[in-house]
């Protein structure tokens, strides 16, 4: 891999810290991926679309939605149909007489009941269930490790596996380049130190190749598709992660649409509705009941048969005033639950603000480190190339092997420091995308 391809221009890093205004969305093919992904966006899209972990989440959310619908249906009038068939064939004995006795009847009826007033108990119970469903959906967009199979967590795992694979591919290519450099040095002069360096770099190449294989397997496991051969490098991934221009802008977005804050807001709503429902359940309720019945009876005693049909209907109003001490404690519990959710929301807001402010400060420091490491790597690359040019041209009068080995050491050091800061920048940019909720909206991925 050419050095110019491996090392992104400084513009990449600067653009990664720019505004989100020009963020691109995924094409339809990336939203429903089939081909091996070559970008971070494509990898995340594939993982969230195809990974069985999110499929299980989809199924769970469907089941929770039915619970919400059941709570909504509980507000509607209820009705029922019943039909009873009864038959008795026995014998009565009186004064030494045995009298046959048979009776049969069929009773069928329809009943309807509707609550006309309950203080909103059923309505608020439905709204609480609705808020609970929405909060659960929002929680699956977070990266909360305490919640299994979240989309945010899977996106984070995909980013990590992508980063590992992209860096390992570049690292193995670079180590082979170092190995070739040492072999070129042998044309000039050999020594124990050079032979030892060659032996060490051979081991490093083998270890790097093994780690690359492991990174490929991990990527395939998380994404469920193999990576494209022309997988974009780290700098391209960094450039794709557009974040707000300032920490203050990011905080505003996080507080309005960040999945963690949104989740906590919905939890507060759920608790508020639950409290209203519990309070209303302690008050009076009025219901209207109506029924229609038909009864067919056939009685036979000692040969005499008596048949009759009865039909009728009824309607009534029921006033219910609950007297239940336990309801007082349920009400107190609901109040404490609301207070707890409000406190959790305050903590989530504080965490979001703190995370964003610290990450922006850290990104500024990392950007400076990147610039320094980028310059150092480029400078050392030119030094190594100058040495190789002299060896190939036979102009070796000014070369000293120990100095040449030291140059390679500085070259390697700047390479690994550059890789380290790339990884940190990618992680921090990705963290901003997650906490603000821009990860899913910018990537045009399905959001719960």
Residue, then its C-alpha position, 0 to 999 in steps of 0.5 A: x500500500x502506498x504511503x500516500x494511501x495509508x496516510x490521510x491528508x491533514x484535511x481529513x482530520x480537520x474535516x472530521x471536526x467540522x459541522x454535520x451539515x454536509x453529512x451524506x446518507x446511505x444509498x438504498x443498497x447500503x440500507x439493505x446491504x448484500x455486497x461486502x461493505x467497504x466503508x464504516x457506514x456500510x459495515x454498521x448498516x449491514x450489522x444492524x440489518x443482518x445481525x441476529x442480535x438486532x433481529x431478536x430485538x425487533x421481535x421483542x419490540x413487536x411483543x411489547x407493542x402488543x402489550x401497549x395495544x392491549x392496554x389501549x383496548x382495555x379502554x374500549x367496552x367489553x362484551x361476552x357471549x355465553x351459552x350453557x347446556x344442562x341436562x339431569x336425568x334422575x329418579x325421585x322416591x316418595x312413599x315407596x314410589x319411584x318417580x322419573x325426573x328429567x330436566x334440560x335447559x339451554x341458556x344463552x346470553x350476550x352482555x356488554x359493559x362500558x366504563x363511562x367514568x374512571x377519572x382517566x385510570x385506564x387512559x393514563x394506564x395506556x399512556x404509561x404503557x405507550x411511553x414505556x414502549x417508546x422508552x424501551x425503543x430509545x434504550x435500544x439506540x443507546x450503547x448501554x452495556x446493561x441492556x442486551x443487544x442494543x443497536x448502539x452497542x452493536x454499532x459500537x462493536x462494528x466500529x471497533x471491529x472495523x477499526x481493528x481490521x483497517x489498522x491491522x491491514x495497514x500495519x501488516x503492509x507497513x511491517x513488510x515494508x520495514x522488513x524489506x528495508x532491513x533486507x535492503x540495508x544488508x546490501x550495504x552492510x551486515x551486523x549482529x544488530x541488523x540480523x537481530x532486527x531482521x529476525x524480530x521484524x519477521x516475527x512481527x510480520x507473522x504475528x501481525x498476519x495472525x492478528x489480521x486473520x483474527x480481525x477478519x473473523x471478528x469482523x465477519x462475526x459482528x457484521x455477518x458479511x466479509x469486508x470488501x478487499x478495498x476496505x477504506x482506511x482509518x482516515x476515510x472512516x474518520x472523515x465520514x464522522x461529521x460532528x457539530x462544530x462546537x461542544x455547545x452545539x453538540x450538547x443542544x442536539x444531545x439534549x433534544x434528540x440524544x437516545x439516552x436523554x430521550x430515553x430518560x424523558x420518556x421514562x419520566x412521562x411513563x412514571x407521570x402517567x402511571x401516577x395519574x392512573x394510580x391516583x384515578x384508580x382510588x376514586x369513584x368509577x361509573x360503568x354501564x352494563x347491558x345484557x340479553x338472555x334467552x332460556x329454553x327449559x324442558x321439565x318432565x316429572x312422572x311423564x308430565x312434560x312442562x316446556x317454557x321459553x324465557x327471554x329478556x334484557x337488562x341495563x344498569x348503571x354501577x357506581x363503584x367507590x373503592x375502599x382499599x388501603x393498599x391503593x394508598x401505598x401503590x400511590x406512594x410507590x408511584x410518586x417515588x418512581x416518578x421522583x426516581x425517573x426525574x433524578x435519572x434524567x438529571x443524571x443522564x443530562x449531566x453525563x451527556x454534557x460532561x461527556x461531550x465537553x471532555x470529548x471535544x477537549x480531548x479531540x482538540x489535543x488529539x488533533x494536535x498530536x495527529x499533526x505532529x505524528x503525521x509530520x514525524x512519520x513523513x519526515x522519517x519516511x523521507x529519511x528512509x527513502x533517502x537511505x535506500x536511494x543511496x544504497x541503490x545508487x551506490x553512494x554509501x560513503x556517508x552512511x553509518x549502519x547504526x544511524x540507519x537502524x536508529x532511523x528505522x526505529x524512529x520511523x516505526x515509533x512514529x507509525x505506531x503513535x500515528x495509528x494510536x491517535x487515529x484510533x483515539x480520534x475515531x473512538x471519540x468522534x463515534x462517541x459524539x455521534x452516539x451521544x447526540x443521536x446523529x449516528x443513526x440519523x446521519x447514517x439513515x439507519x432504522x431508528x427505534 
